[in-house]
Amino acid sequence: MEAISITKPSFSAKLKNGINWRLGITLFTGKILGLLVVLAAMKLLPGMIATPASAGETFTAHETMLMNTANTIWTLVAAFLVFGMQAGFVMLEAGFARQRETVNVLMECIFDTCLCGLLFWAIGYAFMFSNGNGFIGQHWFFLQGAPDTYLTTGIPVIAHWIFQYAFADTCSTIVSGAMIGRTSFRGDILYSIGITGFIYPIIGNWAWGPDGFLALMGGTGHFLPTLGNGFRDFAGSTVVHTIGGVASLAGAIVLGPRLGRVFKRDGGGPMSGHNMTLGAVGTFILWFGWYGFNPGSTLSAVDMQGIGRVATNTTLAACAGGMVAMYLALWFGETKGKFDLAITCNGVLGGLVAITCPCYWVDPLGAVLLGGIAGIVVYLGMMLLEYLRIDDPIGAVPVHGFAGIWGTISLGLFASGKFGATGPTGADNSAPVAGLFYGGGVSVLKAQVIGTFTIAIAVFIVTFIMMYLIKLLPNPWGLRVEKHIEEGGLDLLEHGSLAYPTT
């Protein structure tokens, strides 16, 4: 029995034959209505979601609630991205370290993350973000007595705490990178308490606190009132990275180099990391986390143009930093004529660190230029430390310290004069920031130089004293492990385990 084939008439045939003509009218009407909806949305949405032109408008309570909800979600997502950078730090530091100290690196990073959470909850957030005397916050310890939302952001304080905790954890982890291979774990506990609980939040308050003296600098009745500009650091080139990098420098100097480390001027060179795959993957994870670090610092999902600009600038600066550092190593480095992976990774990170301060106020061309210069700064910084016989296994000092200072200063040169401040309802570009190269004069540049070097010098002095005092403690609480532990490997003798057991 043959199957019976039934051929349905095509849609066009139905219309031609007058069959189901109502369907055609319905579809046509639907398209017209859809077009009207799109046109209405184009007209109404700019008024509901703030743009640079409408950021100052008055919003209903419902609209404000929606914007605050969106901003809170954005801030939390960014916080989670920044927290994920810890995986990148662990991999980068472990890869650049020797095999026998891998577990020590992993343990330090995990411990610092736990310690930072408790300290930043108890005292750190209060020191850094509550009102005080211009030098230190004096309220909200253990998050008690804090308001529901942080200042005028519309973000709940507990959400703002999570975001800033991830930043504080980043600063703490930076320091361990320069001190790999010869720091006792108990010594690490002590200096981590000092940096996370006191140095980072108190000095950070100067720039990011609601009444920090550097943040209010240049205003009437404040520090240097004739300057006319306060210190700006959008996402932390100085507050996070320079503090971490300069603290790393103090620690590396107090510790001294690892046993067996022979510097270039003595006929040697840097020790190679044991797993560059880990180092390269860690670099990419850090780069990915930076998309929470920088765009998230808007604290505003409504500032659409600002988020997009910051993300683009972050990307371009990283690319330029990596390219420039790679070619400098190719042309002038120890492995002249070879493409050096470690220096390229550090060039990328240096570009990311540098753009962190000016990312909101520069245009893409400025991001490329300052990121490329950051690659130069990182390369020359590594050569300087080698000449001075300072042992920094992962390059924390040039990447975070030197590039952080450069990035902060670069705002005074490359701020485009187009962008002002971000806010919970959108951007306010009524008072744009302009650098020297864009007709803004030297006022912003002066403020940036004063701010970044004030913080860098203060951090170095306080951290150096702290590290030196810890070094004087008797073992096992001293800063540096005993000789036989360093020679035998910290993993086995400090932690009782190996990262790569043979059985």
C-alpha positions as CSV (number, residue, x, y, z in Angstrom):
1,M,0.0,0.0,0.0
2,E,1.5,3.3,-1.1
3,A,1.8,6.1,1.4
4,I,-0.4,9.0,0.6
5,S,1.5,12.3,0.2
6,I,-0.3,15.4,1.2
7,T,1.3,18.7,0.1
8,K,0.3,21.8,2.1
9,P,0.0,25.0,0.2
10,S,2.8,27.5,0.9
11,F,2.2,30.6,2.9
12,S,2.4,32.8,-0.2
13,A,0.0,30.5,-2.0
14,K,-2.5,30.9,0.9
15,L,-2.3,34.6,0.6
16,K,-2.6,34.5,-3.2
17,N,-5.6,32.2,-3.0
18,G,-7.2,34.4,-0.3
19,I,-6.9,31.5,2.2
20,N,-6.3,32.7,5.7
21,W,-6.0,36.3,4.7
22,R,-6.6,37.3,8.3
23,L,-3.2,35.8,9.2
24,G,-1.5,38.2,6.9
25,I,-3.3,41.2,8.3
26,T,-2.5,40.0,11.8
27,L,1.2,39.7,11.1
28,F,1.4,43.1,9.4
29,T,-0.4,44.7,12.4
30,G,1.9,42.9,14.8
31,K,5.0,44.3,13.0
32,I,3.5,47.8,13.1
33,L,2.8,47.5,16.8
34,G,6.3,46.2,17.4
35,L,7.8,49.1,15.6
36,L,5.7,51.5,17.7
37,V,6.9,49.8,20.9
38,V,10.6,50.1,19.8
39,L,10.1,53.8,19.0
40,A,8.4,54.4,22.3
41,A,11.2,52.6,24.1
42,M,13.7,54.8,22.3
43,K,11.8,57.8,23.5
44,L,11.2,56.7,27.1
45,L,14.2,54.7,28.2
46,P,16.7,57.5,28.1
47,G,14.5,59.3,30.6
48,M,14.3,56.2,32.9
49,I,17.9,55.2,32.7
50,A,20.2,58.1,33.3
51,T,22.7,59.3,30.7
52,P,25.3,62.1,30.9
53,A,22.5,64.5,29.8
54,S,19.9,63.3,32.3
55,A,22.0,62.3,35.3
56,G,20.8,65.3,37.3
57,E,17.1,64.7,36.7
58,T,14.6,63.8,39.5
59,F,13.5,60.2,39.6
60,T,10.5,58.6,41.2
61,A,11.0,56.3,44.2
62,H,10.3,53.3,42.1
63,E,12.9,54.3,39.4
64,T,15.5,55.0,42.1
65,M,14.8,51.6,43.7
66,L,15.3,49.9,40.3
67,M,18.5,51.7,39.6
68,N,19.9,51.0,43.1
69,T,19.0,47.3,42.6
70,A,20.8,47.2,39.3
71,N,23.8,49.0,40.8
72,T,23.9,46.6,43.7
73,I,23.8,43.5,41.4
74,W,26.5,45.0,39.3
75,T,28.7,45.8,42.3
76,L,28.3,42.2,43.6
77,V,29.1,40.6,40.3
78,A,32.2,42.9,40.1
79,A,33.2,41.8,43.6
80,F,33.0,38.2,42.7
81,L,35.2,38.9,39.6
82,V,37.8,40.6,41.8
83,F,37.7,37.8,44.3
84,G,38.4,35.4,41.5
85,M,41.7,37.2,40.9
86,Q,43.0,35.3,43.9
87,A,43.1,32.2,41.7
88,G,45.2,34.2,39.3
89,F,47.5,35.3,42.0
90,V,48.0,31.8,43.3
91,M,48.8,30.4,39.9
92,L,51.0,33.3,38.9
93,E,53.1,33.2,42.1
94,A,53.3,29.4,42.2
95,G,54.4,29.3,38.6
96,F,57.1,31.9,39.0
97,A,58.3,30.2,42.3
98,R,60.5,27.2,42.6
99,Q,58.8,23.8,42.9
100,R,59.9,23.3,46.5
101,E,57.9,26.3,47.7
102,T,54.7,25.8,45.8
103,V,52.6,24.7,48.7
104,N,53.9,27.6,50.8
105,V,52.7,30.0,48.1
106,L,49.2,28.4,48.0
107,M,48.9,28.3,51.7
108,E,49.9,32.0,52.1
109,C,47.4,33.1,49.6
110,I,44.5,31.1,51.1
111,F,45.5,32.2,54.6
112,D,45.7,35.8,53.6
113,T,42.2,35.6,52.1
114,C,40.7,34.2,55.3
115,L,42.6,36.6,57.5
116,C,41.7,39.6,55.4
117,G,38.0,38.8,55.5
118,L,37.9,38.8,59.3
119,L,40.1,41.8,59.8
120,F,38.4,43.9,57.2
121,W,35.0,43.1,58.8
122,A,36.3,43.9,62.3
123,I,38.4,47.0,61.8
124,G,39.6,47.5,58.2
125,Y,36.4,48.7,56.6
126,A,35.8,51.1,59.5
127,F,39.3,52.6,59.3
128,M,39.0,53.1,55.5
129,F,35.4,54.1,54.7
130,S,33.8,55.6,57.7
131,N,34.0,59.3,58.7
132,G,36.9,60.3,60.8
133,N,39.6,63.0,61.1
134,G,40.9,62.9,57.6
135,F,43.5,60.3,58.4
136,I,41.5,57.4,59.8
137,G,37.9,56.3,60.0
138,Q,36.4,56.1,63.5
139,H,33.1,54.3,63.1
140,W,31.4,51.1,62.0
141,F,33.7,48.6,63.6
142,F,32.4,45.0,63.0
143,L,30.0,46.8,60.7
144,Q,28.0,48.0,63.7
145,G,26.2,51.3,63.5
146,A,26.7,51.5,59.7
147,P,23.8,53.0,57.6
148,D,21.8,50.8,55.2
149,T,23.5,52.3,52.2
150,Y,27.0,53.7,51.6
151,L,27.0,57.5,51.3
152,T,25.1,58.6,48.2
153,T,25.8,55.5,46.1
154,G,22.5,53.7,46.9
155,I,24.6,50.5,47.4
156,P,24.0,48.6,50.6
157,V,26.9,48.9,53.0
158,I,27.2,45.1,53.2
159,A,27.5,44.9,49.4
160,H,30.0,47.7,49.4
161,W,31.9,45.8,52.1
162,I,32.1,42.7,49.9
163,F,33.5,44.7,47.0
164,Q,36.1,46.5,49.1
165,Y,37.1,43.3,50.9
166,A,38.1,41.8,47.5
167,F,40.3,44.9,46.9
168,A,41.9,44.6,50.3
169,D,42.6,40.9,49.7
170,T,44.3,41.8,46.5
171,C,46.7,44.3,48.2
172,S,47.5,41.7,50.9
173,T,48.3,39.0,48.3
174,I,50.6,41.3,46.3
175,V,53.1,41.5,49.1
176,S,53.6,37.8,49.5
177,G,54.8,37.5,45.8
178,A,58.0,39.5,46.4
179,M,58.8,37.5,49.5
180,I,58.5,34.0,48.1
181,G,60.9,31.2,49.1
182,R,62.4,32.6,52.4
183,T,59.5,33.9,54.5
184,S,58.3,31.9,57.5
185,F,54.6,31.2,57.6
186,R,54.3,32.6,61.1
187,G,56.1,35.7,59.9
188,D,53.6,35.9,57.1
189,I,50.8,35.8,59.6
190,L,52.3,38.8,61.5
191,Y,52.9,41.1,58.5
192,S,49.6,40.2,57.0
193,I,47.8,41.4,60.1
194,G,49.8,44.7,59.9
195,I,49.1,45.3,56.2
196,T,45.5,44.1,56.0
197,G,44.3,45.4,59.4
198,F,46.1,48.7,59.6
199,I,48.4,49.9,56.8
200,Y,46.2,49.4,53.8
201,P,42.9,50.7,55.3
202,I,44.3,53.6,57.3
203,I,46.5,54.9,54.4
204,G,43.8,54.0,51.9
205,N,41.4,56.2,53.9
206,W,43.5,59.3,52.9
207,A,42.5,58.8,49.3
208,W,39.2,56.9,49.4
209,G,37.7,57.8,52.8
210,P,34.7,60.2,52.8
211,D,36.9,62.9,54.4
212,G,40.4,61.7,53.6
213,F,42.8,64.6,53.4
214,L,44.1,63.7,50.0
215,A,40.6,63.2,48.6
216,L,39.6,66.6,49.8
217,M,43.0,68.2,48.9
218,G,42.7,71.5,47.0
219,G,39.4,72.5,48.5
220,T,38.7,75.5,50.7
221,G,39.7,74.7,54.3
222,H,41.5,71.5,53.4
223,F,45.1,70.4,52.6
224,L,46.8,72.6,50.0
225,P,43.6,74.7,49.3
226,T,45.2,76.7,46.4
227,L,45.9,73.5,44.4
228,G,42.3,73.4,43.1
229,N,42.3,69.6,42.6
230,G,42.0,66.6,44.9
231,F,43.8,63.3,44.5
232,R,42.0,60.9,42.2
233,D,42.4,57.2,42.0
234,F,39.4,55.7,40.3
235,A,40.0,52.0,41.0
236,G,43.3,51.8,42.9
237,S,46.6,52.2,41.0
238,T,47.9,53.8,44.2
239,V,45.5,52.7,46.9
240,V,45.7,49.0,46.1
241,H,48.7,48.4,43.8
242,T,51.2,51.0,44.9
243,I,50.5,50.2,48.6
244,G,51.0,46.5,47.8
245,G,54.0,47.1,45.6
246,V,55.8,49.4,48.0
247,A,55.1,47.1,50.9
248,S,56.6,44.3,48.8
249,L,59.7,46.4,48.3
250,A,60.2,47.0,52.0
251,G,59.7,43.3,52.7
252,A,62.1,42.2,50.0
253,I,64.8,44.6,51.3
254,V,64.4,43.5,54.9
255,L,64.4,39.8,54.0
256,G,67.4,39.9,51.6
257,P,67.7,37.6,48.6
258,R,67.0,33.8,48.5
259,L,69.9,31.5,49.2
260,G,71.7,30.9,45.9
261,R,70.3,33.9,44.2
262,V,73.1,35.4,42.0
263,F,72.4,38.8,40.4
264,K,73.3,39.9,36.9
265,R,76.1,42.2,38.0
266,D,77.6,39.3,39.9
267,G,77.5,37.0,36.9
268,G,74.1,35.4,37.4
269,G,70.5,36.3,36.7
270,P,66.9,35.7,37.8
271,M,65.9,32.2,38.9
272,S,63.5,30.6,36.5
273,G,59.9,29.8,37.7
274,H,59.2,26.1,37.8
275,N,55.9,26.1,35.8
276,M,55.4,28.9,33.3
277,T,52.1,27.4,32.2
278,L,50.7,28.2,35.6
279,G,52.2,31.7,35.4
280,A,50.6,32.4,32.0
281,V,47.2,31.0,32.9
282,G,47.3,33.1,36.2
283,T,48.0,36.2,34.1
284,F,44.9,35.6,32.0
285,I,42.8,35.0,35.1
286,L,44.0,38.2,36.6
287,W,43.2,40.0,33.4
288,F,39.7,38.6,33.5
289,G,39.3,39.7,37.1
290,W,40.3,43.2,36.2
291,Y,37.0,43.6,34.4
292,G,35.4,43.6,37.8
293,F,38.2,45.7,39.4
294,N,38.0,48.6,37.0
295,P,34.5,48.8,35.5
296,G,33.0,47.6,38.9
297,S,34.5,50.7,40.5
298,T,31.8,52.8,38.9
299,L,29.4,51.1,41.4
300,S,26.8,51.9,38.8
301,A,25.3,49.7,36.2
302,V,23.4,52.7,34.9
303,D,26.5,54.5,33.8
304,M,26.6,52.5,30.6
305,Q,29.0,54.6,28.6
306,G,31.4,54.7,31.6
307,I,31.4,50.9,32.1
308,G,32.1,50.4,28.4
309,R,34.8,53.0,28.3
310,V,36.6,51.6,31.4
311,A,36.5,48.0,30.0
312,T,37.8,49.1,26.7
313,N,40.6,51.2,28.2
314,T,41.5,48.3,30.5
315,T,41.9,45.9,27.6
316,L,43.9,48.3,25.4
317,A,46.4,49.2,28.2
318,A,47.0,45.5,29.0
319,C,47.6,44.7,25.3
320,A,50.0,47.7,24.9
321,G,51.9,46.9,28.1
322,G,52.4,43.2,27.1
323,M,53.6,44.1,23.6
324,V,56.1,46.7,24.6
325,A,57.6,44.6,27.4
326,M,57.9,41.7,25.0
327,Y,59.8,43.7,22.5
328,L,62.1,45.3,25.1
329,A,63.1,41.9,26.3
330,L,63.6,40.7,22.7
331,W,65.8,43.6,21.8
332,F,67.7,44.3,25.1
333,G,67.0,41.5,27.6
334,E,69.0,38.7,29.1
335,T,67.7,36.4,26.4
336,K,68.3,38.9,23.6
337,G,66.7,37.6,20.4
338,K,64.2,35.5,22.3
339,F,60.6,36.2,23.2
340,D,60.5,36.1,27.0
341,L,57.2,34.8,28.5
342,A,57.7,36.0,32.1
343,I,58.5,39.6,31.1
344,T,55.5,39.6,28.7
345,C,53.2,38.5,31.4
346,N,54.5,41.2,33.7
347,G,54.1,43.8,30.9
348,V,50.4,42.9,30.6
349,L,49.9,43.1,34.4
350,G,51.8,46.4,34.4
351,G,49.5,47.9,31.8
352,L,46.5,46.7,33.9
353,V,47.9,48.2,37.0
354,A,48.6,51.6,35.3
355,I,45.2,52.0,33.7
356,T,43.4,51.2,37.0
357,C,43.7,54.9,38.2
358,P,42.8,56.8,35.0
359,C,40.5,54.3,33.4
360,Y,37.4,56.4,33.7
361,W,38.9,59.7,32.5
362,V,41.1,58.8,29.5
363,D,40.2,57.9,25.9
364,P,41.3,54.7,24.1
365,L,44.3,56.4,22.6
366,G,45.5,57.6,26.0
367,A,45.0,54.1,27.4
368,V,47.2,52.6,24.7
369,L,50.0,55.2,25.3
370,L,50.0,55.0,29.0
371,G,49.8,51.2,28.9
372,G,52.7,51.0,26.5
373,I,54.8,53.3,28.8
374,A,53.8,51.0,31.7
375,G,55.5,48.1,29.8
376,I,58.7,50.2,29.7
377,V,58.3,51.0,33.4
378,V,58.0,47.4,34.3
379,Y,60.9,46.3,32.2
380,L,63.2,49.0,33.5
381,G,62.0,48.4,37.1
382,M,62.9,44.7,36.8
383,M,66.4,45.7,35.6
384,L,66.7,48.3,38.4
385,L,65.9,45.7,41.1
386,E,68.4,43.3,39.6
387,Y,71.1,46.0,39.7
388,L,70.3,46.8,43.3
389,R,70.4,43.1,44.3
390,I,66.8,43.1,45.5
391,D,65.2,39.7,45.0
392,D,61.6,39.9,43.8
393,P,60.6,36.5,42.3
394,I,57.4,37.5,40.6
395,G,58.1,41.2,39.8
396,A,55.6,42.5,42.4
397,V,57.5,45.7,42.9
398,P,57.8,46.9,39.3
399,V,54.4,45.6,38.3
400,H,52.4,46.9,41.2
401,G,54.6,49.6,42.8
402,F,56.3,51.3,39.9
403,A,53.5,50.9,37.3
404,G,51.0,51.9,40.0
405,I,52.8,55.2,40.6
406,W,53.2,55.8,36.8
407,G,49.5,55.0,36.2
408,T,48.4,57.4,38.9
409,I,50.6,60.2,37.5
410,S,49.5,59.5,34.0
411,L,46.0,60.8,34.8
412,G,47.5,64.3,35.0
413,L,48.8,63.8,31.5
414,F,46.2,61.8,29.6
415,A,42.8,62.8,31.2
416,S,40.9,63.6,28.0
417,G,38.8,66.6,29.3
418,K,35.6,64.8,28.4
419,F,34.5,62.9,31.5
420,G,33.7,63.9,35.0
421,A,32.3,61.7,37.8
422,T,30.3,58.6,37.8
423,G,27.2,58.2,40.0
424,P,24.3,56.0,40.9
425,T,22.0,57.6,38.3
426,G,24.7,57.9,35.5
427,A,27.6,60.0,34.6
428,D,28.0,63.7,35.5
429,N,30.3,65.3,32.9
430,S,29.6,68.9,33.9
431,A,33.1,69.1,35.4
432,P,35.4,67.0,33.2
433,V,39.0,66.1,34.2
434,A,41.6,67.3,31.8
435,G,45.3,66.4,31.8
436,L,48.3,68.3,30.6
437,F,48.3,66.8,27.1
438,Y,44.6,67.8,26.7
439,G,44.8,71.4,27.6
440,G,44.2,71.0,31.3
441,G,47.4,72.5,32.6
442,V,49.4,71.0,35.5
443,S,46.9,71.3,38.3
444,V,45.7,67.6,38.1
445,L,49.2,66.4,37.5
446,K,50.4,68.2,40.7
447,A,47.7,66.6,42.7
448,Q,48.4,63.1,41.4
449,V,52.2,63.5,42.1
450,I,51.6,64.7,45.6
451,G,49.0,62.0,46.4
452,T,50.8,59.0,45.0
453,F,54.2,59.9,46.5
454,T,52.7,60.8,49.9
455,I,51.1,57.3,50.1
456,A,54.2,55.5,48.7
457,I,56.6,57.1,51.1
458,A,54.3,56.6,54.1
459,V,53.8,52.9,53.2
460,F,57.5,52.3,52.7
461,I,58.5,53.8,56.1
462,V,55.8,52.1,58.1
463,T,56.1,48.7,56.4
464,F,59.9,48.7,56.6
465,I,59.8,49.3,60.3
466,M,57.2,46.6,60.8
467,M,59.1,44.1,58.7
468,Y,62.3,44.8,60.5
469,L,60.7,44.3,63.9
470,I,59.2,41.0,62.8
471,K,62.6,39.9,61.5
472,L,64.1,40.5,65.0
473,L,61.7,38.0,66.6
474,P,63.1,34.6,67.6
475,N,62.3,31.7,65.3
476,P,59.8,30.3,64.4
477,W,58.1,33.8,64.6
478,G,60.9,35.7,62.8
479,L,60.3,37.0,59.3
480,R,62.8,34.7,57.6
481,V,63.0,30.9,57.9
482,E,66.1,29.2,59.2
483,K,68.7,28.3,56.7
484,H,68.1,24.5,56.8
485,I,64.4,25.1,56.1
486,E,65.0,27.3,53.1
487,E,67.6,24.8,51.7
488,G,65.3,21.8,52.3
489,G,62.2,23.5,51.0
490,L,59.4,25.3,52.8
491,D,56.8,22.9,51.4
492,L,58.0,19.9,53.3
493,L,59.5,21.5,56.4
494,E,56.9,24.3,57.0
495,H,53.8,22.5,55.7
496,G,54.6,18.8,55.7
497,S,53.4,18.3,52.1
498,L,54.6,18.6,48.5
499,A,52.7,20.1,45.5
500,Y,54.0,17.3,43.3
501,P,54.4,14.1,45.4
502,T,56.4,11.4,43.6
503,T,54.1,8.6,44.9
